[in-house]
């Protein structure tokens, strides 16, 4: 569930920043690049800022295995 939220938010950020870049300023493409770079670095390091935010908000935590 958490991965789905992260992918959805990343996709929304990309679409919104592209729309703003088209209608307002091309400088918003830097935000699109930031999202892309963050996705790449998280695939290598396993660190995702949105995942930390979801942890703090206690959203979509993985169920603990019962022993």
PDB file of N, CA, C and O in Angstrom:
ATOM      1  N   UNK A   1       0.817  -1.190   0.000  1.00  0.00           N
ATOM      2  CA  UNK A   1       0.000   0.000   0.000  1.00  0.00           C
ATOM      3  C   UNK A   1       0.866   1.262   0.000  1.00  0.00           C
ATOM      4  O   UNK A   1       0.580   2.231  -0.703  1.00  0.00           O
ATOM      5  N   UNK A   2       1.935   1.225   0.809  1.00  0.00           N
ATOM      6  CA  UNK A   2       2.809   2.394   0.908  1.00  0.00           C
ATOM      7  C   UNK A   2       3.462   2.711  -0.435  1.00  0.00           C
ATOM      8  O   UNK A   2       3.543   3.879  -0.816  1.00  0.00           O
ATOM      9  N   UNK A   3       3.926   1.700  -1.152  1.00  0.00           N
ATOM     10  CA  UNK A   3       4.556   1.927  -2.447  1.00  0.00           C
ATOM     11  C   UNK A   3       3.574   2.557  -3.428  1.00  0.00           C
ATOM     12  O   UNK A   3       3.951   3.405  -4.237  1.00  0.00           O
ATOM     13  N   UNK A   4       2.336   2.144  -3.354  1.00  0.00           N
ATOM     14  CA  UNK A   4       1.311   2.710  -4.236  1.00  0.00           C
ATOM     15  C   UNK A   4       1.109   4.199  -3.950  1.00  0.00           C
ATOM     16  O   UNK A   4       0.974   5.000  -4.875  1.00  0.00           O
ATOM     17  N   UNK A   5       1.090   4.565  -2.675  1.00  0.00           N
ATOM     18  CA  UNK A   5       0.941   5.972  -2.300  1.00  0.00           C
ATOM     19  C   UNK A   5       2.127   6.772  -2.805  1.00  0.00           C
ATOM     20  O   UNK A   5       1.952   7.852  -3.370  1.00  0.00           O
ATOM     21  N   UNK A   6       3.330   6.254  -2.608  1.00  0.00           N
ATOM     22  CA  UNK A   6       4.536   6.976  -3.029  1.00  0.00           C
ATOM     23  C   UNK A   6       4.551   7.167  -4.541  1.00  0.00           C
ATOM     24  O   UNK A   6       4.848   8.263  -5.018  1.00  0.00           O
ATOM     25  N   UNK A   7       4.240   6.137  -5.291  1.00  0.00           N
ATOM     26  CA  UNK A   7       4.215   6.253  -6.756  1.00  0.00           C
ATOM     27  C   UNK A   7       3.138   7.215  -7.220  1.00  0.00           C
ATOM     28  O   UNK A   7       3.352   7.983  -8.157  1.00  0.00           O
ATOM     29  N   UNK A   8       1.979   7.179  -6.573  1.00  0.00           N
ATOM     30  CA  UNK A   8       0.886   8.080  -6.942  1.00  0.00           C
ATOM     31  C   UNK A   8       1.268   9.527  -6.684  1.00  0.00           C
ATOM     32  O   UNK A   8       1.053  10.385  -7.540  1.00  0.00           O
ATOM     33  N   UNK A   9       1.828   9.807  -5.520  1.00  0.00           N
ATOM     34  CA  UNK A   9       2.227  11.180  -5.191  1.00  0.00           C
ATOM     35  C   UNK A   9       3.315  11.658  -6.152  1.00  0.00           C
ATOM     36  O   UNK A   9       3.263  12.797  -6.615  1.00  0.00           O
ATOM     37  N   UNK A  10       4.291  10.817  -6.458  1.00  0.00           N
ATOM     38  CA  UNK A  10       5.348  11.203  -7.402  1.00  0.00           C
ATOM     39  C   UNK A  10       4.755  11.511  -8.776  1.00  0.00           C
ATOM     40  O   UNK A  10       5.132  12.500  -9.405  1.00  0.00           O
ATOM     41  N   UNK A  11       3.848  10.686  -9.234  1.00  0.00           N
ATOM     42  CA  UNK A  11       3.199  10.930 -10.525  1.00  0.00           C
ATOM     43  C   UNK A  11       2.392  12.212 -10.535  1.00  0.00           C
ATOM     44  O   UNK A  11       2.422  12.957 -11.515  1.00  0.00           O
ATOM     45  N   UNK A  12       1.672  12.477  -9.455  1.00  0.00           N
ATOM     46  CA  UNK A  12       0.894  13.713  -9.346  1.00  0.00           C
ATOM     47  C   UNK A  12       1.822  14.919  -9.363  1.00  0.00           C
ATOM     48  O   UNK A  12       1.541  15.909 -10.039  1.00  0.00           O
ATOM     49  N   UNK A  13       2.937  14.845  -8.615  1.00  0.00           N
ATOM     50  CA  UNK A  13       3.900  15.954  -8.600  1.00  0.00           C
ATOM     51  C   UNK A  13       4.449  16.221  -9.996  1.00  0.00           C
ATOM     52  O   UNK A  13       4.585  17.378 -10.394  1.00  0.00           O
ATOM     53  N   UNK A  14       4.763  15.176 -10.739  1.00  0.00           N
ATOM     54  CA  UNK A  14       5.307  15.351 -12.085  1.00  0.00           C
ATOM     55  C   UNK A  14       4.273  16.002 -12.998  1.00  0.00           C
ATOM     56  O   UNK A  14       4.594  16.952 -13.712  1.00  0.00           O
ATOM     57  N   UNK A  15       3.047  15.508 -12.986  1.00  0.00           N
ATOM     58  CA  UNK A  15       2.001  16.057 -13.852  1.00  0.00           C
ATOM     59  C   UNK A  15       1.707  17.512 -13.503  1.00  0.00           C
ATOM     60  O   UNK A  15       1.588  18.354 -14.394  1.00  0.00           O
ATOM     61  N   UNK A  16       1.589  17.810 -12.212  1.00  0.00           N
ATOM     62  CA  UNK A  16       1.302  19.185 -11.792  1.00  0.00           C
ATOM     63  C   UNK A  16       2.452  20.112 -12.177  1.00  0.00           C
ATOM     64  O   UNK A  16       2.215  21.206 -12.690  1.00  0.00           O
ATOM     65  N   UNK A  17       3.697  19.689 -11.937  1.00  0.00           N
ATOM     66  CA  UNK A  17       4.826  20.563 -12.267  1.00  0.00           C
ATOM     67  C   UNK A  17       4.950  20.769 -13.774  1.00  0.00           C
ATOM     68  O   UNK A  17       5.340  21.851 -14.214  1.00  0.00           O
ATOM     69  N   UNK A  18       4.630  19.766 -14.561  1.00  0.00           N
ATOM     70  CA  UNK A  18       4.646  19.945 -16.019  1.00  0.00           C
ATOM     71  C   UNK A  18       3.562  20.922 -16.459  1.00  0.00           C
ATOM     72  O   UNK A  18       3.795  21.759 -17.330  1.00  0.00           O
ATOM     73  N   UNK A  19       2.386  20.817 -15.862  1.00  0.00           N
ATOM     74  CA  UNK A  19       1.299  21.738 -16.206  1.00  0.00           C
ATOM     75  C   UNK A  19       1.663  23.171 -15.818  1.00  0.00           C
ATOM     76  O   UNK A  19       1.438  24.103 -16.590  1.00  0.00           O
ATOM     77  N   UNK A  20       2.226  23.344 -14.624  1.00  0.00           N
ATOM     78  CA  UNK A  20       2.619  24.683 -14.191  1.00  0.00           C
ATOM     79  C   UNK A  20       3.745  25.214 -15.085  1.00  0.00           C
ATOM     80  O   UNK A  20       3.763  26.401 -15.414  1.00  0.00           O
ATOM     81  N   UNK A  21       4.672  24.356 -15.476  1.00  0.00           N
ATOM     82  CA  UNK A  21       5.748  24.780 -16.377  1.00  0.00           C
ATOM     83  C   UNK A  21       5.184  25.235 -17.719  1.00  0.00           C
ATOM     84  O   UNK A  21       5.667  26.204 -18.305  1.00  0.00           O
ATOM     85  N   UNK A  22       4.180  24.547 -18.193  1.00  0.00           N
ATOM     86  CA  UNK A  22       3.578  24.899 -19.482  1.00  0.00           C
ATOM     87  C   UNK A  22       2.841  26.232 -19.399  1.00  0.00           C
ATOM     88  O   UNK A  22       2.960  27.069 -20.294  1.00  0.00           O
ATOM     89  N   UNK A  23       2.076  26.429 -18.320  1.00  0.00           N
ATOM     90  CA  UNK A  23       1.218  27.612 -18.221  1.00  0.00           C
ATOM     91  C   UNK A  23       1.868  28.798 -17.507  1.00  0.00           C
ATOM     92  O   UNK A  23       1.462  29.936 -17.741  1.00  0.00           O
ATOM     93  N   UNK A  24       2.862  28.572 -16.646  1.00  0.00           N
ATOM     94  CA  UNK A  24       3.396  29.654 -15.835  1.00  0.00           C
ATOM     95  C   UNK A  24       4.861  29.946 -16.165  1.00  0.00           C
ATOM     96  O   UNK A  24       5.184  31.012 -16.687  1.00  0.00           O
ATOM     97  N   UNK A  25       5.743  28.995 -15.858  1.00  0.00           N
ATOM     98  CA  UNK A  25       7.178  29.234 -16.041  1.00  0.00           C
ATOM     99  C   UNK A  25       7.917  27.917 -16.231  1.00  0.00           C
ATOM    100  O   UNK A  25       7.622  26.917 -15.575  1.00  0.00           O
ATOM    101  N   UNK A  26       8.871  27.940 -17.133  1.00  0.00           N
ATOM    102  CA  UNK A  26       9.671  26.736 -17.385  1.00  0.00           C
ATOM    103  C   UNK A  26      10.543  26.353 -16.197  1.00  0.00           C
ATOM    104  O   UNK A  26      11.046  25.230 -16.139  1.00  0.00           O
ATOM    105  N   UNK A  27      10.728  27.259 -15.261  1.00  0.00           N
ATOM    106  CA  UNK A  27      11.535  26.941 -14.079  1.00  0.00           C
ATOM    107  C   UNK A  27      10.913  25.819 -13.243  1.00  0.00           C
ATOM    108  O   UNK A  27      11.611  25.183 -12.454  1.00  0.00           O
ATOM    109  N   UNK A  28       9.626  25.573 -13.404  1.00  0.00           N
ATOM    110  CA  UNK A  28       8.987  24.470 -12.684  1.00  0.00           C
ATOM    111  C   UNK A  28       9.482  23.111 -13.155  1.00  0.00           C
ATOM    112  O   UNK A  28       9.240  22.103 -12.490  1.00  0.00           O
ATOM    113  N   UNK A  29      10.169  23.066 -14.286  1.00  0.00           N
ATOM    114  CA  UNK A  29      10.748  21.803 -14.741  1.00  0.00           C
ATOM    115  C   UNK A  29      11.850  21.333 -13.798  1.00  0.00           C
ATOM    116  O   UNK A  29      12.169  20.144 -13.761  1.00  0.00           O
ATOM    117  N   UNK A  30      12.434  22.255 -13.035  1.00  0.00           N
ATOM    118  CA  UNK A  30      13.407  21.861 -12.017  1.00  0.00           C
ATOM    119  C   UNK A  30      12.761  20.988 -10.956  1.00  0.00           C
ATOM    120  O   UNK A  30      13.391  20.069 -10.434  1.00  0.00           O
ATOM    121  N   UNK A  31      11.504  21.275 -10.637  1.00  0.00           N
ATOM    122  CA  UNK A  31      10.791  20.436  -9.667  1.00  0.00           C
ATOM    123  C   UNK A  31      10.566  19.039 -10.232  1.00  0.00           C
ATOM    124  O   UNK A  31      10.698  18.044  -9.519  1.00  0.00           O
ATOM    125  N   UNK A  32      10.226  18.970 -11.513  1.00  0.00           N
ATOM    126  CA  UNK A  32      10.066  17.678 -12.177  1.00  0.00           C
ATOM    127  C   UNK A  32      11.379  16.892 -12.123  1.00  0.00           C
ATOM    128  O   UNK A  32      11.383  15.694 -11.839  1.00  0.00           O
ATOM    129  N   UNK A  33      12.483  17.574 -12.395  1.00  0.00           N
ATOM    130  CA  UNK A  33      13.794  16.920 -12.327  1.00  0.00           C
ATOM    131  C   UNK A  33      14.102  16.460 -10.909  1.00  0.00           C
ATOM    132  O   UNK A  33      14.666  15.382 -10.719  1.00  0.00           O
ATOM    133  N   UNK A  34      13.740  17.259  -9.913  1.00  0.00           N
ATOM    134  CA  UNK A  34      13.967  16.878  -8.519  1.00  0.00           C
ATOM    135  C   UNK A  34      13.215  15.591  -8.178  1.00  0.00           C
ATOM    136  O   UNK A  34      13.765  14.705  -7.524  1.00  0.00           O
ATOM    137  N   UNK A  35      11.976  15.489  -8.614  1.00  0.00           N
ATOM    138  CA  UNK A  35      11.187  14.277  -8.346  1.00  0.00           C
ATOM    139  C   UNK A  35      11.858  13.071  -9.011  1.00  0.00           C
ATOM    140  O   UNK A  35      11.973  12.009  -8.400  1.00  0.00           O
ATOM    141  N   UNK A  36      12.295  13.234 -10.243  1.00  0.00           N
ATOM    142  CA  UNK A  36      12.955  12.138 -10.945  1.00  0.00           C
ATOM    143  C   UNK A  36      14.256  11.703 -10.277  1.00  0.00           C
ATOM    144  O   UNK A  36      14.515  10.509 -10.125  1.00  0.00           O
ATOM    145  N   UNK A  37      15.066  12.672  -9.883  1.00  0.00           N
ATOM    146  CA  UNK A  37      16.326  12.354  -9.208  1.00  0.00           C
ATOM    147  C   UNK A  37      16.056  11.676  -7.869  1.00  0.00           C
ATOM    148  O   UNK A  37      16.760  10.742  -7.484  1.00  0.00           O
ATOM    149  N   UNK A  38      15.034  12.150  -7.164  1.00  0.00           N
ATOM    150  CA  UNK A  38      14.699  11.533  -5.882  1.00  0.00           C
ATOM    151  C   UNK A  38      14.238  10.085  -6.071  1.00  0.00           C
ATOM    152  O   UNK A  38      14.569   9.226  -5.254  1.00  0.00           O
ATOM    153  N   UNK A  39      13.492   9.809  -7.116  1.00  0.00           N
ATOM    154  CA  UNK A  39      13.075   8.432  -7.395  1.00  0.00           C
ATOM    155  C   UNK A  39      14.289   7.547  -7.693  1.00  0.00           C
ATOM    156  O   UNK A  39      14.362   6.407  -7.235  1.00  0.00           O
ATOM    157  N   UNK A  40      15.227   8.077  -8.454  1.00  0.00           N
ATOM    158  CA  UNK A  40      16.431   7.306  -8.782  1.00  0.00           C
ATOM    159  C   UNK A  40      17.263   7.044  -7.532  1.00  0.00           C
ATOM    160  O   UNK A  40      17.686   5.912  -7.299  1.00  0.00           O
ATOM    161  N   UNK A  41      17.504   8.084  -6.723  1.00  0.00           N
ATOM    162  CA  UNK A  41      18.324   7.879  -5.524  1.00  0.00           C
ATOM    163  C   UNK A  41      17.647   6.941  -4.550  1.00  0.00           C
ATOM    164  O   UNK A  41      18.325   6.161  -3.881  1.00  0.00           O
ATOM    165  N   UNK A  42      16.313   6.992  -4.448  1.00  0.00           N
ATOM    166  CA  UNK A  42      15.642   6.085  -3.515  1.00  0.00           C
ATOM    167  C   UNK A  42      15.717   4.637  -3.982  1.00  0.00           C
ATOM    168  O   UNK A  42      15.671   3.717  -3.165  1.00  0.00           O
ATOM    169  N   UNK A  43      15.831   4.428  -5.296  1.00  0.00           N
ATOM    170  CA  UNK A  43      15.969   3.052  -5.782  1.00  0.00           C
ATOM    171  C   UNK A  43      17.332   2.469  -5.413  1.00  0.00           C
ATOM    172  O   UNK A  43      17.466   1.256  -5.254  1.00  0.00           O
ATOM    173  N   UNK A  44      18.345   3.329  -5.277  1.00  0.00           N
ATOM    174  CA  UNK A  44      19.682   2.870  -4.897  1.00  0.00           C
ATOM    175  C   UNK A  44      19.883   2.807  -3.389  1.00  0.00           C
ATOM    176  O   UNK A  44      20.492   1.868  -2.875  1.00  0.00           O
ATOM    177  N   UNK A  45      19.367   3.815  -2.680  1.00  0.00           N
ATOM    178  CA  UNK A  45      19.656   3.929  -1.253  1.00  0.00           C
ATOM    179  C   UNK A  45      18.559   3.376  -0.359  1.00  0.00           C
ATOM    180  O   UNK A  45      18.815   3.018   0.791  1.00  0.00           O
ATOM    181  N   UNK A  46      17.333   3.304  -0.881  1.00  0.00           N
ATOM    182  CA  UNK A  46      16.214   2.866  -0.064  1.00  0.00           C
ATOM    183  C   UNK A  46      15.632   3.982   0.790  1.00  0.00           C
ATOM    184  O   UNK A  46      14.669   3.757   1.524  1.00  0.00           O
ATOM    185  N   UNK A  47      16.206   5.200   0.706  1.00  0.00           N
ATOM    186  CA  UNK A  47      15.704   6.332   1.480  1.00  0.00           C
ATOM    187  C   UNK A  47      14.722   7.131   0.639  1.00  0.00           C
ATOM    188  O   UNK A  47      15.030   7.534  -0.483  1.00  0.00           O
ATOM    189  N   UNK A  48      13.533   7.356   1.194  1.00  0.00           N
ATOM    190  CA  UNK A  48      12.514   8.149   0.515  1.00  0.00           C
ATOM    191  C   UNK A  48      11.916   9.129   1.518  1.00  0.00           C
ATOM    192  O   UNK A  48      11.349   8.702   2.524  1.00  0.00           O
ATOM    193  N   UNK A  49      12.029  10.429   1.267  1.00  0.00           N
ATOM    194  CA  UNK A  49      11.485  11.413   2.199  1.00  0.00           C
ATOM    195  C   UNK A  49       9.982  11.234   2.449  1.00  0.00           C
ATOM    196  O   UNK A  49       9.519  11.389   3.580  1.00  0.00           O
ATOM    197  N   UNK A  50       9.223  10.909   1.400  1.00  0.00           N
ATOM    198  CA  UNK A  50       7.783  10.726   1.585  1.00  0.00           C
ATOM    199  C   UNK A  50       7.493   9.548   2.501  1.00  0.00           C
ATOM    200  O   UNK A  50       6.530   9.580   3.266  1.00  0.00           O
ATOM    201  N   UNK A  51       8.304   8.525   2.432  1.00  0.00           N
ATOM    202  CA  UNK A  51       8.120   7.373   3.316  1.00  0.00           C
ATOM    203  C   UNK A  51       8.304   7.778   4.777  1.00  0.00           C
ATOM    204  O   UNK A  51       7.572   7.309   5.648  1.00  0.00           O
ATOM    205  N   UNK A  52       9.270   8.637   5.043  1.00  0.00           N
ATOM    206  CA  UNK A  52       9.479   9.143   6.407  1.00  0.00           C
ATOM    207  C   UNK A  52       8.287   9.976   6.858  1.00  0.00           C
ATOM    208  O   UNK A  52       7.879   9.900   8.017  1.00  0.00           O
ATOM    209  N   UNK A  53       7.726  10.770   5.951  1.00  0.00           N
ATOM    210  CA  UNK A  53       6.541  11.572   6.284  1.00  0.00           C
ATOM    211  C   UNK A  53       5.358  10.655   6.586  1.00  0.00           C
ATOM    212  O   UNK A  53       4.619  10.888   7.542  1.00  0.00           O
ATOM    213  N   UNK A  54       5.179   9.621   5.778  1.00  0.00           N
ATOM    214  CA  UNK A  54       4.082   8.675   6.018  1.00  0.00           C
ATOM    215  C   UNK A  54       4.268   7.957   7.350  1.00  0.00           C
ATOM    216  O   UNK A  54       3.288   7.684   8.044  1.00  0.00           O
ATOM    217  N   UNK A  55       5.505   7.652   7.714  1.00  0.00           N
ATOM    218  CA  UNK A  55       5.790   7.035   9.015  1.00  0.00           C
ATOM    219  C   UNK A  55       5.355   7.951  10.150  1.00  0.00           C
ATOM    220  O   UNK A  55       4.691   7.513  11.089  1.00  0.00           O
ATOM    221  N   UNK A  56       5.732   9.229  10.062  1.00  0.00           N
ATOM    222  CA  UNK A  56       5.406  10.176  11.126  1.00  0.00           C
ATOM    223  C   UNK A  56       3.904  10.389  11.247  1.00  0.00           C
ATOM    224  O   UNK A  56       3.388  10.608  12.343  1.00  0.00           O
ATOM    225  N   UNK A  57       3.201  10.324  10.113  1.00  0.00           N
ATOM    226  CA  UNK A  57       1.751  10.493  10.123  1.00  0.00           C
ATOM    227  C   UNK A  57       1.018   9.183  10.396  1.00  0.00           C
ATOM    228  O   UNK A  57      -0.210   9.159  10.483  1.00  0.00           O
ATOM    229  N   UNK A  58       1.778   8.088  10.530  1.00  0.00           N
ATOM    230  CA  UNK A  58       1.226   6.762  10.791  1.00  0.00           C
ATOM    231  C   UNK A  58       0.232   6.344   9.701  1.00  0.00           C
ATOM    232  O   UNK A  58      -0.848   5.826   9.986  1.00  0.00           O
ATOM    233  N   UNK A  59       0.627   6.584   8.444  1.00  0.00           N
ATOM    234  CA  UNK A  59      -0.227   6.260   7.297  1.00  0.00           C
ATOM    235  C   UNK A  59       0.362   5.075   6.555  1.00  0.00           C
ATOM    236  O   UNK A  59       1.557   5.043   6.262  1.00  0.00           O
ATOM    237  N   UNK A  60      -0.479   4.108   6.255  1.00  0.00           N
ATOM    238  CA  UNK A  60      -0.141   2.961   5.402  1.00  0.00           C
ATOM    239  C   UNK A  60       1.069   2.190   5.913  1.00  0.00           C
ATOM    240  O   UNK A  60       1.931   1.792   5.129  1.00  0.00           O
ATOM    241  N   UNK A  61       1.134   1.981   7.208  1.00  0.00           N
ATOM    242  CA  UNK A  61       2.230   1.159   7.717  1.00  0.00           C
ATOM    243  C   UNK A  61       1.987  -0.288   7.325  1.00  0.00           C
ATOM    244  O   UNK A  61       0.852  -0.755   7.229  1.00  0.00           O
ATOM    245  N   UNK A  62       3.089  -0.974   7.105  1.00  0.00           N
ATOM    246  CA  UNK A  62       2.978  -2.378   6.774  1.00  0.00           C
ATOM    247  C   UNK A  62       2.515  -3.140   8.017  1.00  0.00           C
ATOM    248  O   UNK A  62       2.977  -2.867   9.125  1.00  0.00           O
ATOM    249  N   UNK A  63       1.610  -4.089   7.831  1.00  0.00           N
ATOM    250  CA  UNK A  63       1.164  -4.856   8.991  1.00  0.00           C
ATOM    251  C   UNK A  63       2.303  -5.678   9.573  1.00  0.00           C
ATOM    252  O   UNK A  63       3.097  -6.264   8.838  1.00  0.00           O
ATOM    253  N   UNK A  64       2.375  -5.715  10.888  1.00  0.00           N
ATOM    254  CA  UNK A  64       3.409  -6.511  11.558  1.00  0.00           C
ATOM    255  C   UNK A  64       3.032  -7.970  11.510  1.00  0.00           C
ATOM    256  O   UNK A  64       1.864  -8.334  11.647  1.00  0.00           O
ATOM    257  N   UNK A  65       4.039  -8.801  11.312  1.00  0.00           N
ATOM    258  CA  UNK A  65       3.794 -10.243  11.295  1.00  0.00           C
ATOM    259  C   UNK A  65       3.558 -10.734  12.707  1.00  0.00           C
ATOM    260  O   UNK A  65       4.302 -10.399  13.629  1.00  0.00           O
ATOM    261  N   UNK A  66       2.523 -11.526  12.863  1.00  0.00           N
ATOM    262  CA  UNK A  66       2.262 -12.075  14.203  1.00  0.00           C
ATOM    263  C   UNK A  66       3.181 -13.260  14.448  1.00  0.00           C
ATOM    264  O   UNK A  66       3.514 -14.008  13.529  1.00  0.00           O
ATOM    265  N   UNK A  67       3.583 -13.417  15.696  1.00  0.00           N
ATOM    266  CA  UNK A  67       4.502 -14.501  16.023  1.00  0.00           C
ATOM    267  C   UNK A  67       3.792 -15.618  16.737  1.00  0.00           C
ATOM    268  O   UNK A  67       4.415 -16.619  17.091  1.00  0.00           O
TER     269      UNK A  67
END
